[in-house]
Amino acid sequence: MRDLGIYFGTFAPCHVGHFEQVIRAKRENRHAFVIVSGYAGDRGDNYGMILDNRVKAMRQLLGPDDNVTVLKLDETYIPRYPHGWEPWLSMLSETIINEKDALPFDVGKMTFYVGEEEYIEPLKHFFSRKYPDIDAMITMVDRKILGISGTNIRESPILNWDYVMRPFRKFFVQNVLVIGAPGTGRTSMVQDLARRYSTSYSTEYAKTYCKEQRIAGDELDVRDFHAIGIGQFENNRRHIHSPGTRKVFFADTDVMTTKVNMKMYADGEEFNRLKSVFDYYIHLQNWSLILLLPPEAPEDEVKGNTDYKNEVHKMIMLELEQQNLLHITHTLDGTSYRDRYQEAHGLVDEILMEGKDN
């Protein structure tokens, strides 16, 4: 057994092929360093996988393992590969040497696990010259063992879902928001769709909040709306990152709903005080599809209630327009619940494309 195994890469995302190499590095050595590299605007950015997020996800995956240390290598301020070998090797060396001294043993034998032949000579030459007391060995790994790559996953994440390590799946979840005025069947739609796709869903946090605080809906003040808005955001985020979420997530309302409700009940000054806070959280949300349920007007429903639902619906439409979300919004205008459900199901299938498993 050698002393220290080193495995580096962008991990955008980390998949089972990467994980197999991590296992190898930590079993063939007393300890392993997994180095996550990247730069601002690299190939992970389009999926929310900025370098820091990838490091966090990798630590979630490997953190409980005492035989592995996850490190970060920020390449933002050096020339892009394949240029800038010398500064890159210097950064890599500094990252390794700084951390190896914290290990409870002396490192005399170091093994690099690489997937590209062009890494072999530069690594061997640099480390043998700079650290002659360390026996640096370069091991080529077979990147085709599982027939999967980060490029395959980024191009077709849903199709390759099972290859993505769990902490990285959140970057590829298709988030679907179901929105509408009260009494439009929103909660039933969310629950039925989530069961259909065997995934998780969030509930309307306002109901939970009012129950816990023992207050009625018409007793809410600006502080309550603030708590509800942030609570809804956290409720949705928690489910998106949940292990129970598979490929698609369904949200029963969001921060926009809270903002609309606050506008209905709060006065102008109170509303303006919180508007920028809500807009900030709305900007952080990432929806692949918004399903809008329009109000119905059953014959036995009183006119005042119908007018209220229509007013809320108009305000939701205005908010969607102001947030530039109309292009991903689809109004479910079927004449029955079954029609609307079938339409919603078809739209979700479209965003899942050929990777759907239902």
N, C-alpha and C positions, 0 to 999 in steps of 0.2 A: 504493500500500500504506500502511495506517495502522500505528500503533505497537503498540498493545496491545489484544488481543481478550479479552473477559471473558465466560465462560459459567458460570453457576451453577445448582445444582439439588440435590435430595436424592440422586439416583442410587441408588434403592433398588428394583431394581438398575440399573446402567448397561447400556443395551441399544444395539443398532446405530443406532437413531435418535439417541441422545445422541452416539454416536461420530462420526456424520456431521457433527454441529454442531461438535464439537471440531476435526475436520479443517478445516471451513470457517473457524473462528476462527483457527487457526494459519496458514492459507494466505493469508488476507486481511490479516494483521497480522505484524509482525516477531516478535511473541511472543504467547502466549496464557496466561491464567490460568484454570484450571478450579477452581471453588470448590465444594467439597462441603459442603452445609449440613445441619443437623438438630439434634435435641435428644433428651435422654433420654426414652425411651418413644415415639419417633416410629414411623412406619409400617414402618421397617425392622427394628425390635427383635424382632418375632415370628419373624423368619427368621435371627436371629443377626447381622443387618446393623446393628449399632450404628454410630454415626457414625465412630468410630475405625476400625472394620473396613472401612467403605466407603472411607475415605480411603486405607487401606493397599491395598485392592483396586484403586482408581483409580491409585495410584502404580505398582502392578505392571503395569497396563495401559499407562500413558503414561510411566513412569519413564525409559525409555531415550531419550525424545525431548527433545532440548535446547531445542526451541522451545516447550515446554509446562511450566508449573509447576502442581502440584496443591496447593491450599490448603484449610484447614479453617475453617468458620464454625460455631461452637457457639452455638445459639439457646436453650439450656436455660434461661437466666435472664432472658429477655425475653418479653413477651406473644406468644402464638401468632398466626400469620397468620390473618386479614388485619389484626389489631390490631398495635400497636407498630411502625408503619412507621418512625418517627424513630429509635428505638434500633437497629432492624435495619439501616437505611441507614447509620447511624454505624458499626456494626460492620463492614459490608461495605466502607465507605470506608476504615476503619482497616486492614483486612486487605489491601486493594489498595495503598494508599499506602505502607505499610511494606515491601511486597515490590517495588514498582516501582522504588524507589531502588537496588535491588541489580542491576537490569538494566544492561547495558553501553551504554545509550543513553538519551537523554532522552525521556520520554513526553509528547508534545504532543497526540496524537490517540488517543482511547480509544473502543472500540466494544463495547457490551453486546449480547449475543445473547439474546433472551428469547422465551418461548413464550406468554406471557400479556399481553394488552393493558393490564391494570391496572398492570403494572410500568413502562410507558413514562413516564407523566407524573411519578410520584414520583422515578424515577431521573434523569430529565432536569432536574427542578427542583432536586433536592438537589445534584447534581454541578456544575451550572452556577453555583449560588449559592456552594458551598463551594470549588470549584476553578475559578475563572473563566479561568485560564490554560490549562486543558485542554479541548480540543474533544471533548466527550462525545457520541457518537452512539448512538442506540438502534435496533437492527435486529430486526424480528420474524422469527422462524423458523417454518417450516411443520412443525408437530408431527405432521401426518397423512401425511407423505411415505411412511412405511413401514406405517402403519396399526397401530402397536403402542404400548403405553404400559406404564409400570411397574405400573399397576393390573392390566392384562391378565396380565402375567407373574406377579405375586404371587398372583393368583386361580387361574391355570393354568400353573404354571412348567414342567411337563413338556411340555405341548402347545406352549409357546412357547420351548422350549429353545434353538433355533438363533438366536433374537433376543438372547439374553443374552450379554454379553461374557464371555470365558473366565474371568477372575479372579473373577467374581461367580457363576459356576455352582456353586461349592462350597456356597453357601448354600441351594441347592435340591436337592442330591443326596439321593436316598433311600438311606439306609444300612441294609443288611440284615446281621444277625449270624447266622451258623450256629454252633451250639454243641452240645456233646454229649460223652459219655465217649469215651475212646480206642477206636478200632476200630469206630465207628458209621458210617463212610463220610462223615465231615464234609468232609475235604479234597476228595474226589471231587465231592461235592455243590457245594461252593463253585466249583471249577474249571468244572464243567459249566454252572452257572447264569451265571457270568461270560462264558463263551463264547457262551451263548445270547443274552445281551443286549449282546454286543460291548463289554464294559466291563472295568474292572480289578478285581482282588481282592488281598487280603493273605494271606500265609501265616502259619503258626504260628511265632512268633518263638522260642519255646523250643527248637525243633529247630535253628534256625540258631545260637542262643546256645551250646547244648551242643556243636555241631560245632566252632564257632570256639574255644571254651574247652577242647575235648578232655576233656569230663567226661560221665559217665553221668547219667541221670535221677535215680537214687537217691543221687547224690553231691551234689546241690544243697543249698546252705545258704541262710540268710535273705538274705544279700547277693546271691546268684544270683537268688533270686525277685524281689528288688527290681529288679534290672537287667532281668529278663525282663518284669515287669509294665509298667515304663515303656517298654521297648523295643517291646512289643506295641502300646501306645497310640500311640507315634510311628510305628510301621509302618502302622497303620490310618490315622492322620491324613495321612500322606504320600500314601497311595493315594487318599484322599478328595479331596485337593487336586491330584491328578495330572491333567495334560491328557488322559490316556488314560481317565479316568473319564467315562462318558456316562450321565447320568440316574440310574443306580443303581450302588451299590458293595457288594461282598460281602466280609465279613470272616470268615476262618477263625480263630475264637476272639477273645477280647478280654481285658481286665484281670480280669474276673470269673473267667475260666478259670484265670488265674494265681493268683488269690486262693484258689480252691477247691483247686488243686494244692498250694499252700503249706500249707493247712490239713491236707492229707493227710499231709504229710511233716514239717512243722516242729512243734516243741513249742508248748505254749500261750503261753509267754512270748514266744517269737520271733514267733508269729503276731500277737499283740496289739500288738507293736511296729510292725508294718507295716500292720495292718488299716486305720488311718485314712488312711495314704498311698494304699492301693489304693482305698478308698472315695472319696477325692477325685478320682482319675482316672476311676473308674466314673461319678461324677456329671458329669464333663465329656463323656462319650460321649453321642452322640445317635443312637438307633436308631429307624428307622421300623417295623421288623419284626424279630422274633427267631424263627428257625427252630430248634426243638429236636429233635435226633435221639435217640430212646430206644435203650437197649442191646438188642441181640438176643441170643439164646441158641442158637447153632447146636449141633447134636447132637454135633459132634466137639470142641466147646470145653470145656476143663476147668472144673470148677465154681468153683475159686478165682478164675479170671479173670472169670467171669460175676458172681460176688459183688462183685468189685472195681468192675466197670462199673456195677452197680446202685447201689453205695454212692456213686460219683461222680455218677451221675444224680440221686440223692436230694439230694446237696449242691448241685448246680446248681439244682435246683428251689427249694430253700430260699433260695439266694442271690438268685434271680430274685424270689422273694416279698419278701425283705427290702429289695430295691432298688426295689420297686413297679413291676416290669416284666412281670408276668404278663399284663396287659391287651394287650400287644403281642406276646406269646409264643404260638406255635402249635407243637404237637407233631406231627411228621410220623410218623403211626402206620400208614402203609401196610405191606402184607405183603411188598413187594419194593422194591428200589431204584428201579425205574421208577415204581412207585406214589408213592413219596415224592418223587421228582423232579417228577412231574406235579403233585402237590399244591403243592410249593414254587413251581413255575412259575406256577400259578394265583394263589397268594397275592401273588407279586411283581407280576403283571399288575394285580391289584386296586389296589395302592398307586400304580402308574404311571397307572392309569385310562385315559382316552381318549388320553393322550399317548404311550402305548407305541408303539414303532415295530418291534416284532417280532411 
